[in-house]
Every structure is written in structure tokens, then in C-alpha cells.
Amino acid sequence: MNHESMSAYGLWSLVIINSAVFVIFAYSFTKPSSPRDWRSFGGFSAFIVALFTEMYGIPLTMYVLSGYLQRRFPQLDPLTHDAGHLWWTLTGQHGNPHFGVLHILSNILIFGGFILLSSAWRVLYAAQRAHTLAASGVYARIRHPQYVGFIAIMFGFLLQWPTILTLVMFPLLVWMYVQLAHTEEADAEREFGDTYRAYAAHTPGWVPRLHGAGPAPLPGR
């Protein structure tokens, strides 16, 4: 193990700083208040802490895979930071992984996910204060933009820095968000009745329509 690999990990200050930055960003864009909000935010926060713990603290995934990686790529030091960009490493790429297509795509997903969280929160906050259905802005295109935002950010990080733990966590968290969305829809239908049913009939839950008519007018508008 060379000096570069020794200095790539055990950087607990970076674990704390990066985890705090992304968790605080997510909190500021979602402002969790209900138990359902805290479950959504808590699952995302756990994913972020697990990610940065391996990215800068203890590279458990690279320890597990080190034997395989050294047999397949004899010149590779699996405990360098660049090797932790696992998709890049497994496909035998050379050069700086930060300029790879997957890394660039991951940044787009992460940045876009936070924009979606912020846009969704502004609409939801205004609707909650007015005691109306959130159906404008990004909510006019998809019914669950905050959950989509969380999923986009997590998937972006998986493209950038996959680990065994986060690969296991990701489908579980997606399943949790889907279940939370079902509960949210049932609550909204009870509260808003036909208005919500008309909204849900026209507005996709998770993937916006790229073509076609815009949001339909809701009953009473």
C-alpha cells in the first residue's frame, strides 16, 4: 500500500463535512415536519452518511473487492481514491474518473435532484399554508417530485461512487418512498376528494410526460 492509498481514507473531517453539507441542503429544501416527512428525510440522510463514510473514512467495499480487483488489474492499488470510482475501475478505464461520462451524469442527477426538491418544497409550503392541493409548478407535472428528487440524488451518487451498502440501501429506500407516496395519496384523496382524483387522473406519479397537453384544470378552478 503506497502513501497515496494510505492518505485517501481515514479522513473523518471530510466524512462529517460532506455528510453535513448534503443533509443540511436536503433539510433546507424539504423542511420535514410530519412523521412521514422525517422518515423520507431520515432514509436519505442514512444513505448519505453511509456513502461518505466509505468515500473518505473506511473503504469497506474496496476491502471486500481488493483481492478480485488486484487479480484482474495487477497494477491497480484498489485503496487509492480514484479506484473507489468503481464503475470506472471495473471497466478498466484510465485517466481522471471525474471527467468520465458517468461522473458527469451523476453530477447532473445530483444537482437536478436538489433543484427538484427546492422547487417542490416552495409549491408544497404555499399549498399547506393555503390549505389547498399542491398542483402547480413541478406538482403539475408529477405527483411526487420530492421523492423523485431524493431518488435522483441517490442514483447520481451510485453512478459516482457505488458501495455494497448503498447498493443494498437504494432499492429499499425506493420501496419506502413508493409506500410513503401511496399513504400520501390516500390522505390527499380523503382530504380533497374529487379535486385530488381529477389531479391524479391527469398527472403522472413519477415520470413526467414529455409531450402532450399541460396540466388539466381542477374542479372548482
TORPA-410202 format. One line per 5 residues: number of its first residue (from 1); their letters; for each residue x, y, z of N, C-alpha, C. Coordinates in steps of 0.05 Angstrom, whole numbers, plus 5000, padded with zeros to 4 digits. Layout:
NUM	a	X,Y,Z,X,Y,Z,X,Y,Z ~ ...
//
This chain:
1	mnhes	5017,4976,5000,5000,5000,5000,5018,5025,5000 ~ 5014,5042,4980,5031,5066,4979,5019,5089,4995 ~ 5034,5111,4996,5025,5134,5012,4999,5145,5002 ~ 4995,5145,4975,4970,5156,4964,4946,5141,4974 ~ 4948,5114,4975,4925,5098,4985,4921,5102,5015
6	msayg	4943,5105,5029,4941,5109,5058,4927,5135,5065 ~ 4932,5156,5048,4922,5182,5054,4894,5187,5042 ~ 4884,5167,5026,4858,5171,5013,4835,5166,5032 ~ 4840,5153,5055,4818,5146,5073,4826,5154,5102 ~ 4807,5149,5120,4812,5158,5148,4808,5188,5151
11	lwslv	4796,5201,5131,4792,5230,5131,4765,5236,5143 ~ 4763,5233,5169,4737,5235,5182,4725,5263,5182 ~ 4743,5283,5181,4733,5310,5178,4718,5314,5152 ~ 4727,5301,5130,4713,5303,5105,4687,5287,5106 ~ 4687,5265,5120,4662,5249,5124,4641,5267,5137
16	iinsa	4649,5280,5158,4630,5297,5173,4621,5321,5157 ~ 4640,5335,5144,4633,5359,5130,4615,5353,5106 ~ 4623,5333,5090,4607,5327,5066,4579,5316,5074 ~ 4578,5299,5094,4552,5289,5103,4534,5312,5112 ~ 4546,5330,5128,4531,5352,5139,4521,5370,5117
21	vfvif	4538,5376,5097,4530,5394,5075,4506,5383,5061 ~ 4507,5357,5053,4485,5346,5037,4460,5342,5054 ~ 4463,5334,5079,4440,5331,5096,4427,5358,5102 ~ 4443,5378,5107,4432,5405,5113,4418,5416,5088 ~ 4431,5412,5064,4418,5421,5039,4390,5407,5036
26	aysft	4390,5381,5041,4364,5367,5038,4344,5377,5058 ~ 4353,5382,5082,4334,5392,5103,4323,5420,5095 ~ 4341,5437,5085,4332,5464,5078,4313,5464,5054 ~ 4315,5443,5037,4297,5442,5014,4272,5426,5019 ~ 4270,5413,5042,4246,5396,5047,4231,5404,5073
31	kpssp	4245,5416,5092,4233,5424,5118,4214,5402,5129 ~ 4225,5379,5136,4207,5358,5146,4192,5366,5171 ~ 4167,5359,5173,4151,5367,5196,4134,5343,5206 ~ 4123,5327,5188,4106,5305,5196,4124,5280,5200 ~ 4114,5259,5214,4129,5234,5216,4136,5223,5188
36	rdwrs	4118,5225,5169,4124,5216,5142,4147,5231,5129 ~ 4147,5257,5134,4170,5274,5124,4196,5265,5136 ~ 4196,5260,5162,4220,5252,5176,4230,5225,5167 ~ 4212,5207,5161,4220,5180,5150,4234,5184,5123 ~ 4223,5200,5106,4234,5205,5080,4262,5218,5082
41	fggfs	4264,5239,5099,4289,5253,5103,4309,5235,5117 ~ 4300,5220,5137,4319,5202,5152,4331,5181,5134 ~ 4315,5168,5117,4326,5148,5099,4347,5160,5080 ~ 4342,5183,5069,4361,5196,5052,4386,5203,5068 ~ 4384,5213,5092,4407,5221,5108,4424,5196,5115
46	afiva	4412,5173,5120,4427,5149,5126,4443,5141,5101 ~ 4431,5143,5078,4445,5137,5053,4470,5155,5050 ~ 4466,5180,5055,4488,5200,5051,4511,5194,5071 ~ 4505,5188,5096,4525,5182,5116,4540,5157,5108 ~ 4526,5136,5100,4538,5111,5092,4557,5116,5068
51	lftem	4548,5132,5049,4564,5138,5026,4590,5151,5033 ~ 4589,5173,5048,4614,5188,5053,4632,5174,5073 ~ 4620,5157,5090,4637,5141,5108,4656,5123,5091 ~ 4645,5111,5069,4663,5095,5052,4680,5112,5033 ~ 4670,5135,5025,4685,5151,5006,4710,5163,5019
56	ygipl	4708,5170,5044,4731,5183,5057,4740,5170,5084 ~ 4724,5153,5095,4730,5141,5121,4742,5113,5119 ~ 4724,5093,5117,4733,5065,5116,4722,5053,5090 ~ 4740,5045,5071,4730,5035,5045,4723,5005,5047 ~ 4701,4999,5060,4694,4971,5065,4690,4956,5038
61	tmyvl	4677,4969,5019,4673,4956,4994,4699,4949,4979 ~ 4718,4968,4980,4743,4963,4967,4759,4942,4982 ~ 4757,4940,5008,4770,4918,5022,4758,4891,5013 ~ 4732,4889,5011,4719,4865,5002,4728,4857,4974 ~ 4730,4877,4956,4736,4871,4928,4765,4872,4921
66	sgylq	4782,4878,4941,4811,4883,4934,4824,4859,4922 ~ 4818,4835,4932,4830,4811,4920,4823,4807,4891 ~ 4797,4810,4885,4788,4807,4858,4800,4829,4840 ~ 4800,4854,4850,4810,4875,4833,4840,4872,4827 ~ 4855,4863,4847,4884,4860,4843,4890,4837,4824
71	rrfpq	4873,4816,4824,4877,4794,4805,4870,4803,4777 ~ 4849,4819,4774,4840,4828,4747,4857,4851,4737 ~ 4866,4869,4755,4882,4892,4747,4907,4892,4765 ~ 4928,4877,4757,4951,4873,4775,4965,4900,4782 ~ 4964,4920,4765,4978,4945,4771,4961,4964,4788
76	ldplt	4937,4956,4794,4919,4974,4808,4923,4973,4838 ~ 4924,4996,4851,4922,4998,4880,4893,5004,4887 ~ 4878,4984,4896,4849,4987,4900,4842,5007,4922 ~ 4861,5015,4938,4854,5033,4960,4861,5062,4955 ~ 4868,5069,4930,4870,5097,4922,4842,5108,4919
81	hdagh	4841,5134,4920,4814,5147,4918,4802,5143,4890 ~ 4818,5145,4869,4808,5142,4842,4796,5114,4838 ~ 4808,5094,4850,4798,5066,4847,4770,5064,4859 ~ 4763,5081,4879,4737,5079,4891,4714,5087,4872 ~ 4720,5100,4849,4700,5104,4829,4697,5078,4814
86	lwwtl	4681,5060,4826,4682,5032,4820,4674,5025,4791 ~ 4653,5039,4780,4646,5033,4753,4669,5039,4734 ~ 4683,5061,4739,4707,5068,4723,4728,5047,4726 ~ 4733,5037,4750,4753,5018,4756,4747,4991,4743 ~ 4722,4982,4746,4714,4955,4736,4715,4953,4706
91	tgqhg	4711,4976,4692,4712,4976,4663,4740,4981,4652 ~ 4760,4983,4670,4787,4985,4661,4794,5012,4649 ~ 4780,5033,4657,4785,5060,4646,4810,5071,4658 ~ 4822,5090,4643,4847,5103,4652,4842,5133,4652 ~ 4859,5147,4667,4856,5176,4669,4840,5184,4693
96	nphfg	4831,5209,4693,4817,5220,4716,4787,5212,4714 ~ 4777,5197,4734,4749,5188,4732,4729,5211,4735 ~ 4737,5234,4745,4719,5256,4748,4710,5268,4722 ~ 4724,5261,4700,4717,5271,4674,4703,5249,4657 ~ 4697,5227,4670,4682,5205,4656,4653,5212,4652
101	vlhil	4640,5199,4633,4612,5204,4627,4594,5199,4651 ~ 4599,5177,4665,4582,5170,4688,4585,5191,4710 ~ 4609,5201,4714,4613,5220,4735,4598,5246,4728 ~ 4600,5254,4703,4586,5279,4694,4556,5275,4697 ~ 4546,5252,4688,4517,5246,4691,4509,5246,4720
106	snili	4526,5235,4737,4519,5235,4766,4516,5263,4777 ~ 4534,5281,4769,4532,5308,4778,4506,5322,4769 ~ 4498,5316,4744,4473,5327,4733,4449,5316,4750 ~ 4449,5291,4756,4427,5279,4772,4426,5291,4800 ~ 4450,5293,4812,4451,5304,4840,4441,5333,4840
111	fggfi	4452,5349,4822,4445,5378,4821,4415,5380,4814 ~ 4406,5365,4794,4378,5366,4786,4360,5357,4808 ~ 4368,5337,4823,4352,5327,4846,4348,5349,4867 ~ 4369,5364,4873,4366,5385,4893,4349,5408,4882 ~ 4351,5414,4856,4333,5434,4845,4304,5426,4847
116	llssa	4299,5400,4841,4272,5389,4843,4261,5391,4871 ~ 4278,5384,4891,4270,5386,4919,4262,5414,4926 ~ 4279,5433,4918,4274,5461,4925,4248,5471,4912 ~ 4245,5465,4886,4221,5474,4871,4196,5462,4883 ~ 4197,5436,4891,4174,5422,4902,4167,5434,4929
121	wrvly	4187,5440,4946,4181,5450,4972,4167,5477,4972 ~ 4175,5494,4953,4162,5520,4952,4132,5518,4946 ~ 4126,5500,4927,4098,5496,4920,4082,5483,4943 ~ 4094,5463,4955,4081,5448,4977,4077,5466,5001 ~ 4097,5483,5007,4094,5501,5030,4071,5521,5026
126	aaqra	4070,5532,5002,4048,5551,4996,4021,5537,4997 ~ 4019,5513,4987,3994,5498,4988,3986,5492,5016 ~ 4005,5484,5033,3998,5477,5060,3988,5502,5075 ~ 4000,5524,5071,3992,5549,5084,3964,5557,5075 ~ 3957,5552,5050,3931,5559,5039,3910,5537,5043
131	htlaa	3919,5514,5054,3902,5490,5057,3889,5482,5030 ~ 3906,5481,5010,3897,5473,4983,3915,5450,4974 ~ 3907,5438,4952,3923,5416,4940,3947,5428,4925 ~ 3970,5417,4929,3994,5425,4914,3992,5413,4886 ~ 3986,5430,4867,3981,5421,4839,3993,5439,4818
136	sgvya	4010,5458,4827,4022,5477,4808,4052,5472,4807 ~ 4066,5487,4790,4095,5483,4789,4103,5455,4781 ~ 4123,5443,4795,4131,5416,4788,4109,5396,4795 ~ 4091,5403,4813,4069,5385,4820,4048,5383,4797 ~ 4050,5402,4778,4032,5400,4755,4043,5379,4735
141	rirhp	4068,5370,4739,4080,5351,4720,4082,5323,4732 ~ 4088,5321,4758,4089,5295,4772,4078,5299,4800 ~ 4066,5277,4811,4053,5280,4837,4072,5277,4860 ~ 4096,5266,4856,4115,5261,4878,4143,5272,4872 ~ 4145,5298,4867,4171,5309,4859,4192,5307,4880
146	qyvgf	4184,5310,4906,4205,5308,4927,4217,5280,4929 ~ 4201,5260,4926,4211,5232,4927,4228,5227,4902 ~ 4220,5237,4879,4236,5234,4855,4262,5249,4858 ~ 4262,5272,4871,4287,5286,4876,4306,5270,4893 ~ 4296,5259,4915,4313,5242,4932,4325,5218,4917
151	iaimf	4308,5205,4901,4317,5182,4886,4338,5190,4865 ~ 4334,5213,4852,4353,5222,4832,4381,5228,4845 ~ 4381,5240,4868,4406,5246,4882,4420,5220,4889 ~ 4405,5201,4901,4418,5176,4909,4428,5161,4885 ~ 4413,5160,4864,4422,5146,4840,4446,5159,4828
156	gfllq	4447,5186,4829,4471,5200,4820,4495,5192,4835 ~ 4493,5190,4862,4516,5181,4878,4524,5152,4872 ~ 4504,5135,4865,4511,5108,4858,4527,5107,4832 ~ 4521,5124,4814,4537,5125,4789,4565,5135,4795 ~ 4568,5152,4815,4593,5165,4821,4611,5147,4839
161	wptil	4598,5136,4859,4614,5121,4880,4597,5099,4891 ~ 4593,5077,4877,4577,5055,4888,4591,5040,4910 ~ 4576,5032,4930,4587,5015,4951,4567,4992,4956 ~ 4576,4971,4969,4558,4949,4974,4534,4958,4991 ~ 4540,4974,5012,4518,4982,5030,4498,5000,5015
166	tlvmf	4508,5020,5000,4489,5038,4987,4474,5024,4964 ~ 4486,5004,4951,4472,4989,4931,4450,4972,4943 ~ 4453,4963,4968,4432,4949,4982,4411,4969,4992 ~ 4420,4992,5002,4401,5011,5012,4383,5023,4991 ~ 4394,5028,4967,4379,5042,4947,4352,5030,4940
171	pllvw	4350,5004,4933,4323,4993,4927,4305,4993,4951 ~ 4316,4990,4975,4299,4991,4999,4288,5019,5003 ~ 4304,5039,4999,4294,5066,5002,4274,5074,4980 ~ 4279,5064,4955,4259,5069,4934,4233,5057,4942 ~ 4234,5032,4952,4209,5019,4961,4195,5035,4983
176	myvql	4211,5045,5002,4200,5061,5023,4186,5086,5012 ~ 4199,5100,4993,4187,5124,4982,4161,5117,4967 ~ 4160,5095,4953,4136,5087,4939,4113,5082,4960 ~ 4120,5069,4982,4099,5064,5002,4090,5090,5015 ~ 4109,5108,5020,4102,5134,5031,4084,5150,5012
181	ahtee	4090,5147,4986,4074,5161,4966,4045,5150,4965 ~ 4042,5123,4968,4015,5112,4969,4000,5122,4993 ~ 4013,5124,5016,4000,5135,5040,3992,5164,5036 ~ 4011,5179,5024,4006,5207,5019,3982,5211,5000 ~ 3980,5194,4980,3958,5196,4961,3931,5190,4974
186	adaer	3931,5170,4992,3906,5163,5006,3897,5186,5024 ~ 3916,5198,5037,3910,5221,5055,3899,5244,5038 ~ 3912,5250,5015,3903,5272,4998,3875,5267,4987 ~ 3870,5242,4980,3843,5236,4969,3822,5239,4990 ~ 3828,5232,5015,3808,5236,5036,3804,5265,5041
191	efgdt	3825,5281,5039,3822,5310,5045,3810,5326,5022 ~ 3817,5319,4997,3809,5336,4975,3789,5323,4956 ~ 3783,5297,4960,3762,5284,4946,3765,5285,4915 ~ 3744,5294,4902,3744,5295,4872,3766,5312,4861 ~ 3774,5333,4875,3795,5350,4865,3821,5334,4863
196	yraya	3827,5318,4883,3852,5302,4881,3849,5280,4860 ~ 3826,5268,4858,3822,5246,4839,3825,5257,4810 ~ 3815,5281,4805,3819,5293,4778,3848,5299,4773 ~ 3862,5309,4794,3890,5315,4791,3906,5290,4786 ~ 3901,5269,4802,3916,5244,4799,3910,5230,4772
201	ahtpg	3886,5233,4762,3879,5220,4736,3895,5233,4713 ~ 3902,5258,4716,3915,5272,4695,3946,5274,4698 ~ 3955,5273,4723,3984,5278,4729,3998,5253,4735 ~ 4020,5246,4721,4035,5221,4727,4047,5222,4755 ~ 4051,5199,4766,4062,5198,4793,4091,5203,4795
206	wvprl	4107,5192,4776,4136,5192,4779,4151,5202,4754 ~ 4141,5197,4731,4155,5204,4706,4138,5224,4690 ~ 4147,5249,4687,4130,5268,4673,4127,5262,4643 ~ 4104,5270,4632,4100,5267,4604,4118,5287,4589 ~ 4132,5278,4569,4149,5296,4554,4134,5311,4532
211	hgagp	4111,5300,4524,4095,5313,4504,4066,5313,4512 ~ 4050,5328,4499,4021,5328,4505,4012,5353,4519 ~ 3987,5352,4527,3975,5376,4539,3987,5381,4566 ~ 3984,5406,4575,3993,5413,4602,3974,5404,4623 ~ 3978,5414,4647,3960,5405,4669,3931,5413,4665
216	aplpg	3913,5395,4671,3885,5400,4667,3874,5417,4690 ~ 3854,5434,4685,3842,5449,4706,3828,5431,4726 ~ 3830,5437,4752,3819,5421,4773,3790,5430,4779 ~ 3773,5412,4790,3746,5420,4797,3747,5444,4815 ~ 3729,5463,4809,3727,5487,4827,3746,5509,4819
221	r	3762,5505,4797,3780,5526,4789,3772,5539,4763
//
